[in-house]
Amino acid sequence: MHPTPRGRRAGILAAAARLFRTQGFERTTVRQIADAVGLQSGSLFHHFKSKEAILLAVMEDGVRQAIAAADRALAAADTPPERLRALVRAHLETLLGPAKDALAVLLYEWRALSPEARERLIALRDAYEARWQQVLDELAREGRAPQDTRLYRRYLLGALNWAHEWYRPKGELSVAVLAERFAAFALGEAPKGGRDGV
C-alpha cells in the first residue's frame, strides 16, 4: 500500500528533520533526504520547491506541534500557577519528544532561512510565545512573577530550550519530574521530591 501524499510529506519532513539535526542544513543534500524516504531526488520537488522550503516546513511543523501541545495543556489548567506548570511540561515533552528533531533544527538552523521565510516563522513563534506571555502576565499581577514579563519569558524559554543539549532520557529525571522542577523554580517554590541530577 502506497502512502498518501500527506503521509509521504510527513515522512519527508521527519527524515529531513533528522538529517538537518544530525548533519546540519548545509551538509544535507536533497539526495540524502530522498534516499531516506525511498524517492528519487527529483520526486521531492513534487512536494517542495526547494531544500529551503523543506527546512521551513520542518520548522513550521515543529512550532505547530508546540502550539497544539500548549493549547491542550492550557485547556486542562485553571489557575495561573497550574497554567505555567502545564506550559512548562508541554514545552519539554514537545522539545524532548517526537518533535525533538524539528525543534532542534528550529533552534540551530534559523540563519539558513531567507528573510521572507523567517517572517513566516516569526509569526508562528510569536503565536506560541503569546500563550506564555498571557500566563506570565497573570502571574505578575498576582505577584508570582517579575513585572518585566517579556524578559522573564525569554529567560524561561531560553532555559527550557537548552535542555535539548543536556537532557538524557536514560538519566535520573523523567521529563515529568524535570518539568515539575523547572516550574517550581519559575514560581519560586521548593521542588518536589526526586533525586538530583539528570
ChimeraX commands (.cxc) that place a marker at each C-alpha (Angstrom):
marker #1 position 0.00,0.00,0.00 radius 0.5
marker #1 position 1.46,3.35,-1.04 radius 0.5
marker #1 position 1.49,6.26,1.41 radius 0.5
marker #1 position -0.93,9.12,0.81 radius 0.5
marker #1 position 0.52,12.47,-0.34 radius 0.5
marker #1 position 0.01,13.73,3.21 radius 0.5
marker #1 position 1.76,10.68,4.64 radius 0.5
marker #1 position 4.58,11.00,2.14 radius 0.5
marker #1 position 5.02,14.67,3.04 radius 0.5
marker #1 position 5.15,13.82,6.75 radius 0.5
marker #1 position 7.76,11.15,6.03 radius 0.5
marker #1 position 9.90,13.61,4.08 radius 0.5
marker #1 position 9.71,16.16,6.89 radius 0.5
marker #1 position 10.63,13.59,9.55 radius 0.5
marker #1 position 13.61,12.36,7.53 radius 0.5
marker #1 position 14.74,15.89,6.70 radius 0.5
marker #1 position 14.44,16.98,10.34 radius 0.5
marker #1 position 16.59,14.07,11.47 radius 0.5
marker #1 position 19.23,14.75,8.81 radius 0.5
marker #1 position 19.26,18.52,9.36 radius 0.5
marker #1 position 19.69,17.94,13.11 radius 0.5
marker #1 position 22.48,15.38,12.81 radius 0.5
marker #1 position 24.38,16.76,9.80 radius 0.5
marker #1 position 23.30,20.40,9.57 radius 0.5
marker #1 position 21.25,22.00,6.83 radius 0.5
marker #1 position 24.19,22.92,4.59 radius 0.5
marker #1 position 25.73,19.44,4.65 radius 0.5
marker #1 position 22.45,17.62,3.99 radius 0.5
marker #1 position 21.71,17.02,0.32 radius 0.5
marker #1 position 18.36,16.61,-1.38 radius 0.5
marker #1 position 19.56,13.16,-2.49 radius 0.5
marker #1 position 20.11,12.12,1.13 radius 0.5
marker #1 position 16.59,13.20,2.08 radius 0.5
marker #1 position 15.14,11.39,-0.93 radius 0.5
marker #1 position 17.14,8.23,-0.17 radius 0.5
marker #1 position 15.88,8.27,3.42 radius 0.5
marker #1 position 12.27,8.01,2.22 radius 0.5
marker #1 position 12.86,5.83,-0.85 radius 0.5
marker #1 position 12.30,8.51,-3.50 radius 0.5
marker #1 position 14.22,9.80,-6.49 radius 0.5
marker #1 position 15.76,13.22,-5.80 radius 0.5
marker #1 position 13.54,14.91,-8.36 radius 0.5
marker #1 position 10.41,13.47,-6.76 radius 0.5
marker #1 position 10.96,15.62,-3.68 radius 0.5
marker #1 position 10.21,18.67,-5.79 radius 0.5
marker #1 position 6.66,17.44,-6.33 radius 0.5
marker #1 position 6.19,18.17,-2.63 radius 0.5
marker #1 position 8.56,21.10,-2.01 radius 0.5
marker #1 position 10.00,23.81,-4.28 radius 0.5
marker #1 position 13.49,23.73,-2.77 radius 0.5
marker #1 position 15.64,22.46,0.07 radius 0.5
marker #1 position 14.95,25.71,1.91 radius 0.5
marker #1 position 11.21,25.06,1.55 radius 0.5
marker #1 position 11.76,21.69,3.25 radius 0.5
marker #1 position 13.70,23.42,6.05 radius 0.5
marker #1 position 10.93,25.97,6.55 radius 0.5
marker #1 position 8.27,23.26,6.58 radius 0.5
marker #1 position 10.25,21.27,9.18 radius 0.5
marker #1 position 10.47,24.33,11.42 radius 0.5
marker #1 position 6.83,25.31,10.94 radius 0.5
marker #1 position 5.75,21.77,11.73 radius 0.5
marker #1 position 7.76,21.85,14.97 radius 0.5
marker #1 position 6.22,25.14,16.11 radius 0.5
marker #1 position 2.71,23.97,15.21 radius 0.5
marker #1 position 3.23,20.86,17.31 radius 0.5
marker #1 position 4.38,23.06,20.20 radius 0.5
marker #1 position 1.32,25.31,19.83 radius 0.5
marker #1 position -1.05,22.33,19.76 radius 0.5
marker #1 position 0.59,20.82,22.85 radius 0.5
marker #1 position 0.42,24.16,24.69 radius 0.5
marker #1 position -3.26,24.59,23.86 radius 0.5
marker #1 position -4.11,21.09,25.07 radius 0.5
marker #1 position -2.19,21.69,28.30 radius 0.5
marker #1 position -3.75,25.09,28.96 radius 0.5
marker #1 position -7.27,23.73,28.41 radius 0.5
marker #1 position -6.76,21.39,31.37 radius 0.5
marker #1 position -5.35,24.01,33.78 radius 0.5
marker #1 position -7.27,26.61,35.77 radius 0.5
marker #1 position -5.07,28.85,37.92 radius 0.5
marker #1 position -2.07,30.83,36.64 radius 0.5
marker #1 position 0.45,28.60,38.50 radius 0.5
marker #1 position -1.24,25.49,37.08 radius 0.5
marker #1 position -1.17,27.07,33.64 radius 0.5
marker #1 position 2.57,27.76,33.90 radius 0.5
marker #1 position 3.21,24.19,35.04 radius 0.5
marker #1 position 1.16,22.96,32.09 radius 0.5
marker #1 position 3.12,25.10,29.64 radius 0.5
marker #1 position 6.49,24.01,31.02 radius 0.5
marker #1 position 5.54,20.35,30.83 radius 0.5
marker #1 position 4.09,20.65,27.32 radius 0.5
marker #1 position 7.17,22.53,26.14 radius 0.5
marker #1 position 9.59,19.93,27.48 radius 0.5
marker #1 position 7.51,17.00,26.27 radius 0.5
marker #1 position 7.49,18.52,22.78 radius 0.5
marker #1 position 11.14,19.58,22.82 radius 0.5
marker #1 position 12.38,16.21,24.10 radius 0.5
marker #1 position 9.74,14.01,22.46 radius 0.5
marker #1 position 8.72,13.10,18.91 radius 0.5
marker #1 position 9.17,16.67,17.64 radius 0.5
marker #1 position 12.71,16.96,19.02 radius 0.5
marker #1 position 14.41,16.88,15.61 radius 0.5
marker #1 position 12.22,19.63,14.16 radius 0.5
marker #1 position 12.63,21.87,17.21 radius 0.5
marker #1 position 16.40,21.34,17.34 radius 0.5
marker #1 position 16.56,22.38,13.69 radius 0.5
marker #1 position 14.48,25.45,14.55 radius 0.5
marker #1 position 16.93,26.40,17.31 radius 0.5
marker #1 position 20.13,25.87,15.32 radius 0.5
marker #1 position 19.38,26.44,11.63 radius 0.5
marker #1 position 17.49,29.73,11.85 radius 0.5
marker #1 position 20.17,31.63,9.90 radius 0.5
marker #1 position 19.79,29.32,6.90 radius 0.5
marker #1 position 16.36,30.80,6.13 radius 0.5
marker #1 position 15.78,33.69,3.76 radius 0.5
marker #1 position 14.33,36.89,5.28 radius 0.5
marker #1 position 10.92,36.06,3.76 radius 0.5
marker #1 position 10.92,32.58,5.30 radius 0.5
marker #1 position 11.97,34.00,8.66 radius 0.5
marker #1 position 8.99,36.33,8.62 radius 0.5
marker #1 position 6.62,33.38,8.22 radius 0.5
marker #1 position 8.28,31.54,11.06 radius 0.5
marker #1 position 8.36,34.59,13.32 radius 0.5
marker #1 position 4.57,34.89,13.04 radius 0.5
marker #1 position 4.20,31.29,14.27 radius 0.5
marker #1 position 6.78,31.74,17.02 radius 0.5
marker #1 position 5.00,34.88,18.21 radius 0.5
marker #1 position 1.70,32.98,18.35 radius 0.5
marker #1 position 3.35,30.35,20.56 radius 0.5
marker #1 position 5.05,32.86,22.81 radius 0.5
marker #1 position 1.78,34.80,23.21 radius 0.5
marker #1 position 0.43,31.86,25.20 radius 0.5
marker #1 position 3.37,32.14,27.58 radius 0.5
marker #1 position 3.08,35.91,27.75 radius 0.5
marker #1 position -0.55,35.75,28.83 radius 0.5
marker #1 position 0.18,33.30,31.65 radius 0.5
marker #1 position 3.23,35.23,32.86 radius 0.5
marker #1 position 1.22,38.48,32.86 radius 0.5
marker #1 position -1.41,36.73,35.01 radius 0.5
marker #1 position 1.29,35.56,37.40 radius 0.5
marker #1 position 2.86,39.02,37.58 radius 0.5
marker #1 position -0.50,40.52,38.55 radius 0.5
marker #1 position -0.62,38.03,41.43 radius 0.5
marker #1 position 2.94,38.84,42.48 radius 0.5
marker #1 position 4.16,35.37,41.41 radius 0.5
marker #1 position 6.42,36.53,38.56 radius 0.5
marker #1 position 8.70,39.50,37.85 radius 0.5
marker #1 position 6.98,42.56,36.42 radius 0.5
marker #1 position 9.19,42.51,33.31 radius 0.5
marker #1 position 7.33,39.53,31.92 radius 0.5
marker #1 position 8.71,39.91,28.40 radius 0.5
marker #1 position 12.28,39.45,29.61 radius 0.5
marker #1 position 11.15,36.74,32.02 radius 0.5
marker #1 position 9.51,34.86,29.13 radius 0.5
marker #1 position 12.76,34.92,27.18 radius 0.5
marker #1 position 14.68,33.79,30.26 radius 0.5
marker #1 position 12.37,30.84,30.88 radius 0.5
marker #1 position 12.17,29.69,27.26 radius 0.5
marker #1 position 15.93,30.01,26.87 radius 0.5
marker #1 position 16.49,27.81,29.92 radius 0.5
marker #1 position 13.93,25.26,28.77 radius 0.5
marker #1 position 15.29,25.13,25.22 radius 0.5
marker #1 position 18.80,24.44,26.49 radius 0.5
marker #1 position 17.52,21.17,27.98 radius 0.5
marker #1 position 17.73,19.83,24.44 radius 0.5
marker #1 position 21.52,19.91,24.82 radius 0.5
marker #1 position 21.97,18.24,28.17 radius 0.5
marker #1 position 18.90,16.13,28.99 radius 0.5
marker #1 position 19.40,12.37,28.72 radius 0.5
marker #1 position 16.28,10.17,28.52 radius 0.5
marker #1 position 18.07,7.42,30.47 radius 0.5
marker #1 position 19.19,9.82,33.19 radius 0.5
marker #1 position 17.75,10.05,36.69 radius 0.5
marker #1 position 14.97,12.53,35.89 radius 0.5
marker #1 position 11.91,11.82,33.80 radius 0.5
marker #1 position 10.57,14.63,31.64 radius 0.5
marker #1 position 7.63,14.95,34.05 radius 0.5
marker #1 position 9.91,15.40,37.08 radius 0.5
marker #1 position 12.16,17.77,35.15 radius 0.5
marker #1 position 9.12,19.85,34.17 radius 0.5
marker #1 position 7.89,19.99,37.77 radius 0.5
marker #1 position 11.30,21.19,38.95 radius 0.5
marker #1 position 11.56,23.83,36.25 radius 0.5
marker #1 position 8.07,25.08,37.09 radius 0.5
marker #1 position 8.88,25.15,40.80 radius 0.5
marker #1 position 12.00,27.22,40.12 radius 0.5
marker #1 position 9.98,29.60,37.95 radius 0.5
marker #1 position 7.33,30.01,40.66 radius 0.5
marker #1 position 9.85,30.40,43.49 radius 0.5
marker #1 position 8.76,27.13,45.13 radius 0.5
marker #1 position 10.77,24.27,46.57 radius 0.5
marker #1 position 10.97,21.42,44.03 radius 0.5
marker #1 position 9.05,18.29,44.95 radius 0.5
marker #1 position 10.88,15.01,45.63 radius 0.5
marker #1 position 13.05,13.07,43.23 radius 0.5
marker #1 position 16.81,12.67,43.14 radius 0.5
marker #1 position 19.20,15.33,41.99 radius 0.5
marker #1 position 20.91,15.02,38.64 radius 0.5
marker #1 position 19.97,14.39,35.05 radius 0.5
marker link #1:1,2 radius 0.2
marker link #1:2,3 radius 0.2
marker link #1:3,4 radius 0.2
marker link #1:4,5 radius 0.2
marker link #1:5,6 radius 0.2
marker link #1:6,7 radius 0.2
marker link #1:7,8 radius 0.2
marker link #1:8,9 radius 0.2
marker link #1:9,10 radius 0.2
marker link #1:10,11 radius 0.2
marker link #1:11,12 radius 0.2
marker link #1:12,13 radius 0.2
marker link #1:13,14 radius 0.2
marker link #1:14,15 radius 0.2
marker link #1:15,16 radius 0.2
marker link #1:16,17 radius 0.2
marker link #1:17,18 radius 0.2
marker link #1:18,19 radius 0.2
marker link #1:19,20 radius 0.2
marker link #1:20,21 radius 0.2
marker link #1:21,22 radius 0.2
marker link #1:22,23 radius 0.2
marker link #1:23,24 radius 0.2
marker link #1:24,25 radius 0.2
marker link #1:25,26 radius 0.2
marker link #1:26,27 radius 0.2
marker link #1:27,28 radius 0.2
marker link #1:28,29 radius 0.2
marker link #1:29,30 radius 0.2
marker link #1:30,31 radius 0.2
marker link #1:31,32 radius 0.2
marker link #1:32,33 radius 0.2
marker link #1:33,34 radius 0.2
marker link #1:34,35 radius 0.2
marker link #1:35,36 radius 0.2
marker link #1:36,37 radius 0.2
marker link #1:37,38 radius 0.2
marker link #1:38,39 radius 0.2
marker link #1:39,40 radius 0.2
marker link #1:40,41 radius 0.2
marker link #1:41,42 radius 0.2
marker link #1:42,43 radius 0.2
marker link #1:43,44 radius 0.2
marker link #1:44,45 radius 0.2
marker link #1:45,46 radius 0.2
marker link #1:46,47 radius 0.2
marker link #1:47,48 radius 0.2
marker link #1:48,49 radius 0.2
marker link #1:49,50 radius 0.2
marker link #1:50,51 radius 0.2
marker link #1:51,52 radius 0.2
marker link #1:52,53 radius 0.2
marker link #1:53,54 radius 0.2
marker link #1:54,55 radius 0.2
marker link #1:55,56 radius 0.2
marker link #1:56,57 radius 0.2
marker link #1:57,58 radius 0.2
marker link #1:58,59 radius 0.2
marker link #1:59,60 radius 0.2
marker link #1:60,61 radius 0.2
marker link #1:61,62 radius 0.2
marker link #1:62,63 radius 0.2
marker link #1:63,64 radius 0.2
marker link #1:64,65 radius 0.2
marker link #1:65,66 radius 0.2
marker link #1:66,67 radius 0.2
marker link #1:67,68 radius 0.2
marker link #1:68,69 radius 0.2
marker link #1:69,70 radius 0.2
marker link #1:70,71 radius 0.2
marker link #1:71,72 radius 0.2
marker link #1:72,73 radius 0.2
marker link #1:73,74 radius 0.2
marker link #1:74,75 radius 0.2
marker link #1:75,76 radius 0.2
marker link #1:76,77 radius 0.2
marker link #1:77,78 radius 0.2
marker link #1:78,79 radius 0.2
marker link #1:79,80 radius 0.2
marker link #1:80,81 radius 0.2
marker link #1:81,82 radius 0.2
marker link #1:82,83 radius 0.2
marker link #1:83,84 radius 0.2
marker link #1:84,85 radius 0.2
marker link #1:85,86 radius 0.2
marker link #1:86,87 radius 0.2
marker link #1:87,88 radius 0.2
marker link #1:88,89 radius 0.2
marker link #1:89,90 radius 0.2
marker link #1:90,91 radius 0.2
marker link #1:91,92 radius 0.2
marker link #1:92,93 radius 0.2
marker link #1:93,94 radius 0.2
marker link #1:94,95 radius 0.2
marker link #1:95,96 radius 0.2
marker link #1:96,97 radius 0.2
marker link #1:97,98 radius 0.2
marker link #1:98,99 radius 0.2
marker link #1:99,100 radius 0.2
marker link #1:100,101 radius 0.2
marker link #1:101,102 radius 0.2
marker link #1:102,103 radius 0.2
marker link #1:103,104 radius 0.2
marker link #1:104,105 radius 0.2
marker link #1:105,106 radius 0.2
marker link #1:106,107 radius 0.2
marker link #1:107,108 radius 0.2
marker link #1:108,109 radius 0.2
marker link #1:109,110 radius 0.2
marker link #1:110,111 radius 0.2
marker link #1:111,112 radius 0.2
marker link #1:112,113 radius 0.2
marker link #1:113,114 radius 0.2
marker link #1:114,115 radius 0.2
marker link #1:115,116 radius 0.2
marker link #1:116,117 radius 0.2
marker link #1:117,118 radius 0.2
marker link #1:118,119 radius 0.2
marker link #1:119,120 radius 0.2
marker link #1:120,121 radius 0.2
marker link #1:121,122 radius 0.2
marker link #1:122,123 radius 0.2
marker link #1:123,124 radius 0.2
marker link #1:124,125 radius 0.2
marker link #1:125,126 radius 0.2
marker link #1:126,127 radius 0.2
marker link #1:127,128 radius 0.2
marker link #1:128,129 radius 0.2
marker link #1:129,130 radius 0.2
marker link #1:130,131 radius 0.2
marker link #1:131,132 radius 0.2
marker link #1:132,133 radius 0.2
marker link #1:133,134 radius 0.2
marker link #1:134,135 radius 0.2
marker link #1:135,136 radius 0.2
marker link #1:136,137 radius 0.2
marker link #1:137,138 radius 0.2
marker link #1:138,139 radius 0.2
marker link #1:139,140 radius 0.2
marker link #1:140,141 radius 0.2
marker link #1:141,142 radius 0.2
marker link #1:142,143 radius 0.2
marker link #1:143,144 radius 0.2
marker link #1:144,145 radius 0.2
marker link #1:145,146 radius 0.2
marker link #1:146,147 radius 0.2
marker link #1:147,148 radius 0.2
marker link #1:148,149 radius 0.2
marker link #1:149,150 radius 0.2
marker link #1:150,151 radius 0.2
marker link #1:151,152 radius 0.2
marker link #1:152,153 radius 0.2
marker link #1:153,154 radius 0.2
marker link #1:154,155 radius 0.2
marker link #1:155,156 radius 0.2
marker link #1:156,157 radius 0.2
marker link #1:157,158 radius 0.2
marker link #1:158,159 radius 0.2
marker link #1:159,160 radius 0.2
marker link #1:160,161 radius 0.2
marker link #1:161,162 radius 0.2
marker link #1:162,163 radius 0.2
marker link #1:163,164 radius 0.2
marker link #1:164,165 radius 0.2
marker link #1:165,166 radius 0.2
marker link #1:166,167 radius 0.2
marker link #1:167,168 radius 0.2
marker link #1:168,169 radius 0.2
marker link #1:169,170 radius 0.2
marker link #1:170,171 radius 0.2
marker link #1:171,172 radius 0.2
marker link #1:172,173 radius 0.2
marker link #1:173,174 radius 0.2
marker link #1:174,175 radius 0.2
marker link #1:175,176 radius 0.2
marker link #1:176,177 radius 0.2
marker link #1:177,178 radius 0.2
marker link #1:178,179 radius 0.2
marker link #1:179,180 radius 0.2
marker link #1:180,181 radius 0.2
marker link #1:181,182 radius 0.2
marker link #1:182,183 radius 0.2
marker link #1:183,184 radius 0.2
marker link #1:184,185 radius 0.2
marker link #1:185,186 radius 0.2
marker link #1:186,187 radius 0.2
marker link #1:187,188 radius 0.2
marker link #1:188,189 radius 0.2
marker link #1:189,190 radius 0.2
marker link #1:190,191 radius 0.2
marker link #1:191,192 radius 0.2
marker link #1:192,193 radius 0.2
marker link #1:193,194 radius 0.2
marker link #1:194,195 radius 0.2
marker link #1:195,196 radius 0.2
marker link #1:196,197 radius 0.2
marker link #1:197,198 radius 0.2
view
